[in-house]
Amino acid sequence: MPDHANKTLDEKLTRILDDPSCDEFLLADAKDADMAFGIAAPGKNLESKQFRSLQEYRDIIRQNTQQGLIDIMLMSASTNEVLTLNERLFDQSRVTPAIRANDTTDIWLARGGIYSEQPSRPFRSASIDHAMCGKADCQREERQLGADLGLYSITFNNDTVLDAQALSAYREFCLEAERKGFRHFLEIFDPNCPVNPIADVGSFVNDHIVRALAGVTERGRPLFLKMVYHGPASLEELVSYDSSLVVGILGGSSGTTYDAFQQLWEAKKYGARVALYGRMINNSEHQLTFIKHLRYLADGQLTDAAEAVRSYHNDLAGLGIRPFRTLEEDLHATNRYFDYSSKTTSAVSRRESQGKGPERPRPEVVVAGHICLDIIPEFPQETVSANALIEPGKLKVIGPAAHVTGGCVANVGLTLHQLGVRTSLMGKIGDDSFGNEILNILQNTSGDLADGMIVAPGEHASYSLVIMPSGVDRSFLHFPAANDTFSAEDIQLELLKGAKLFHFGYPPLMQRFWEDGGTAMARLFRSVKEQGPMTSLDMAMPDPTAPAGEINWSAWLERVLPHVALFMPSLEEVLFMLDPTRHHELAEAGQVDTFDHDLLSQTADRLISLGAGIVVLKLGSHGLYLKSSSDAERITHGFYDGKRDLAEWVARELYAPCFEVEVASTNGAGDRTIAGFLAAISRDANPGEALEKAVAVGAMSVEASDPVVEAISLEAIDKRISRGWKRRQIESHLTEKFTRGESGCWRGKQDQVADAAASTIT
């Protein structure tokens, strides 16, 4: 068997088990990513910006091993063969070689793949014999030639069948490993796609670890654990339960240097004795210097994460290496993600880990979905259309460009915040310059707004070029980017408890939510409703020539709308989705914006028949149309707990014309109108009041020259209405089907029986 006497791993483990309070700490460099990402695994060359080759990756492994500051080098079985078996890299090294012993499906991260969006299944590419001697069947004396240590990974998803399969596979591995003298450490990922909701992931994982290992005797147990750091309380609970369990943390996505150093320092403080860092090391400016500072913190030579960041930057300067971030930026903590595919957030908030006091109040509204950076060039006043500016080979002068957040998450979420509603945002951006700009805007607005945002390493943030010459309707050039990889599993359901509303926007622009015909969207809304909030959905117009424009949207709506209490699309979007042929004919005739009462009523009836509780159709400059189900039980079930006067929402039909304003910019107006409606509902408004607030917010947004629209508030709206703010004239053909009602709204035919329907609710 391999000689462990000269390996720091075995020396330190012995001391830790003899005295759990000792100061020993193990560091591992995880260079096994070729079993997960494929070609992207080595990361990018800092000079060429292209992916490194496998040979370059292995050169880095050689350098990091020869430095001698890590205790374990984790590799794929194929790299282990080259470096351990063939080159004998570890023979005279104090570093222990290890292999990834299995590759469950949640780490199959091929570009374009969706495996990580499905519950993890057990799988093993590597074999123990190949790790130990390089062939299928090792003789006893050959087992000392290669690695005798492996990482075995398991993911529990709160499903009896799947979790039993995972444990059965682990049991078989443990038995084979014991027979062959192969040691292992156990990696426990957070649920990558929980089949059933999990309120407290940290407790769920802790209990699974204890339960799974209770049936394993000493010879079959892992040397130590590798798991997500869920914060001080969760870690201390596990460490104090069983002193023979050596608990280690996994690093997760890259983040800032402070993120890495603070995580190690804090985890050690609360009982961790191992840290395994992969992307944090691999994506650093200089891996040897980064590892050196991890070791400083692990061994107590540096006792403060910020001090370590400053020391790291000083060393980079001495090496003539330009850091990725300024020192000030690199000293900030960010929201990072801790599973292999960067989809699961740590359950501990930055507020807790940085000692920022008690947790803030729960949000009233959570807004999730599409987010991007809108780049809005200023065009000369005489510009008739953008086409007039585009001539091959010509340069045309335009004005400055505004950079503002766009998409449902930003437009609706920031407006709700401005209206005084406690709001949390959930979306996904890349770690590029556009992503940083989006995150900075959100955090500068309010530090808590962005707590639910995902920053995905190596991905691009979405952006739109908004073409908006004066007096001309908008057009967009759009890059979906990280919105296309955002999935239902990215929604942190535990953060929805206590919220009144959950609003999701723009699934037609988010690939994971349209490519399966609505299955993921329906599953998400079903899970959200189990947490209590009222569900709300807004759509977007897909590109008819793109794949999203070619799916059966009617079938998509039929699958999703039974789980949607409040559906708020534009009339044009719904016409396209329910009857693409008719929409095309109307578009060809230039009549897409033309409507009458019958079209509105029939369209809403169709959506209600598909399952929606309340339908609000956006009509552009004409206002909003609302129609609700006459099924009192459907309305009651759809609202959040504690909503009063539910009878006022049954069997309603209302039309709210817009307020009169001078239009400066229509960008984001539809989203801000929705924000006004949601804000009113969160304040217990009736339908007429909600519509009034919605069109008022929309009107104030279009008259503002500043796209951010700082001045909107419910108080300002109330004052303006009380001073006689005029509504636009209702179309003459609509007056025959509507009569004047409350809050400046007009009542339709169905609304005439609203009082009778109200009596059915107690």
Beta strands, then each sheet from edge to edge (+ up, - down):
strand 1: 26-31
strand 2: 72-75
strand 3: 96-100
strand 4: 149-155
strand 5: 183-189
strand 6: 225-227
strand 7: 247-250
strand 8: 274-277
strand 9: 365-369
strand 10: 372-377
strand 11: 401-406
strand 12: 423-426
strand 13: 428-430
strand 14: 454-456
strand 15: 463-467
strand 16: 475-479
strand 17: 501-505
strand 18: 534-538
strand 19: 566-567
strand 20: 614-618
strand 21: 624-628
strand 22: 653-656
strand 23: 739-740
strand 24: 746-747
sheet 1: 1+ 2+ 3+ 4+ 5+ 6+ 7+ 8+ 1+
sheet 2: 12+ 9+ 17+ 18+ 19+ 20+ 21- 22+ 24- 23+
sheet 3: 11+ 10- 15- 16+
sheet 4: 13+ 14+
end
